[in-house]
Amino acid sequence: MLYAIIAVDCANSLPDRLRVRPAHLQRLQALQDEGRLILAGPHPAIDSPDPGEAGFSGSLIVAEFPDLTAAEAWAAADPYREAGVYREVTVKPFKQVFP
């Protein structure tokens, strides 16, 4: 089943986000390689594809997991979470309708 992982960043977390980004992307690449990643990306803090120093307000990941417990465990181990980038993470079932 698909699950949406919706994260909200802590204020002023851009330096930490940039520092642990390679480890975060490595985990997403593993999901991609397994054919389980539907989409992933950050929410720019301003209305721009390149927010620069404004940074990001959070992230969205939609991926396939065996169940909610597995999705929550995967999200809990995210390097952004461990580094204090995320102040809140919500994991919930997702039903893809389009495309």
N, C-alpha and C positions, 0 to 999 in steps of 0.2 A: 504494500500500500504506500501511497505517497504521503509525505509529511512536510508541512511548512515550518521552518525554523525562522522565527522573527526575532531579531535582536535589536536592542536599543543601546547605543553607545553612552558611556560616561562622558561628562564634560571634559574637554581638553585631553582626550585620549588619542589624538592623532599620532604623537610620537610613539606611543606603545603599539598602536595599530601598525605603523610602518615597520617597527622593529620586529614584530612577530609575523608579519605578512607572509614570508616564505613558508613557514611551517603551516599556517592556515591554508595557503594555496595547495600545499602538498597533500593535505587531507582531502581537499575538494578534488584534486586531480585523481586521487585513488577512487573516489566515488565515480568520477567521469570514466575512468578506465574500466570500471566494473559495469558500466552502463546504467548506473543508478541515479545520476545527477540530471535533473531536469533543467534547473537554472540556479544561478547564484550571483550575488553582487551586492555592493554597498548602496546605501541611500546617501547621496551627496547632501551636505548640510545646507547648501544653497542651490538655487535653480541654475545649475551648470554641470555639464558632464565632467569638468575638471574643477573641483571646488578649491583647489590650492590649500592655503592655510586654514580655510573654513572647515576643512575635513569632512567627516561623515557623521550622520546621525544614527546609523545602524546598518543592518544587513538583512538580506532575505536569502534563504536557501530552500529549495524544493527538491527533495530527493526521496528515493524509495528505500524503505526499511522494512524488516519483517513485522514490526509492531511498534506501538507508541513507546514502550519501554526501551527498545533498541534505539529509536530516534532520540529520545531524551538522553540516553547514555552517550551517544555520539556527540550531541550538542554540548553536554557537560564537559567533555574532554577537549573542546575546541581551544586552540592556543590563545585566541582572543579572550576567551572567558578566563583562562588561567592567568593572563597578563593584566586583567582588569580593564580591558577595553569595553566589554559589555557590562552594563549595569542591570540589564533585564533580558531574559531569553524566554520566549514562549514557543512551545512545540505543540502542534495540533495537526490532526488528520487533514489532508487536502485532496479534493476531488478535481482532477483536471478535466475541463470541458473543452477548451480550445487551446492550442490548435489540435 
